[in-house]
């Protein structure tokens, strides 16, 4: 190959490299230099480590034995001899198992009821000519600006005779104004021609909602459902206010008792393992892992709908 041909190909190579940097940076922006990209990657790596390390420490401590927990001063980053004794202990005691069932029941029932009520209300508010839609929409927006205080909420639950009842954790949180606004905006963005065609074919409002609107709104329904599920699962303060019977506590209240307050878990671990019972720190971290696991498992299945549902629903107010 001659020197002239090499000289002719070099600008092309440089041009392709510049084109890759331009495409990576996006149109209309200046390509970042290599040190700048390396600095961004390093900052991103540090941010990921700051987020992930506490989870690794919690999981590792729940799997560590008494000697390693004592040597590490409470938190272990890598268990030398992983053991599930802490998990067997908390599930054998009955308290955590019962609290998990309570939380799962409240989350499933509450999410389904909240999704049904929110969908119906948002669809009614999105339909032109609905009776009382504007005053009702103003009431929904009012709740976003002025939330009821603790004492009025408690008195309302008391007057409804819901104290010490699982419904006390569901009814006050049945409809969230923000979720109604997001879902209504999504419904308003749907093509009106589809609804008009369904009406010409003889469909009523209920049939249009069930056969046209809901199949096209899976993204926003999944996102709003995730919002409600996370809210019900992490509902700690309402349980603290309204539930005085310890047998009805959800897992978040049990978590507060054993982890934050430092109470000793009342399980006979020696009958489970037959040897040394797991350390208290491992039991506390095991409860923490159990309380986090359902949401961590659920989120990846809904993540692909998350950005689409929230962005499309938030474009139009």
Secondary structure, DSSP 8 states (H G I E B T S, - for coil): --HHHHHHHHHHHHHHHHHHHHHHH-TTS----HHHHHHHHHHHHHHHHHHHHHHHHHHHHHH--HHHHHHHTT--SS-SS---HHHHHHHHHSHHHHHHHHHHHHHHHHHHHHHHHHHHHHHHHHSTT-TTHHHHHHHHHHHHHS---HHHHHHHHHHTT-TTSGGGGTGGGS--HHHHHHHHHHHHTS-HHHHHHHHHTT--HHHHIIIIIHHHTHHHHHHHHHHHHHHHHT--HHHHHH---GGG--HHHHHIIIIIS-------THHHHSSS---HHHHHHHHHHHHHHHHHHHHHHHHHHHHHHHHHHHH--
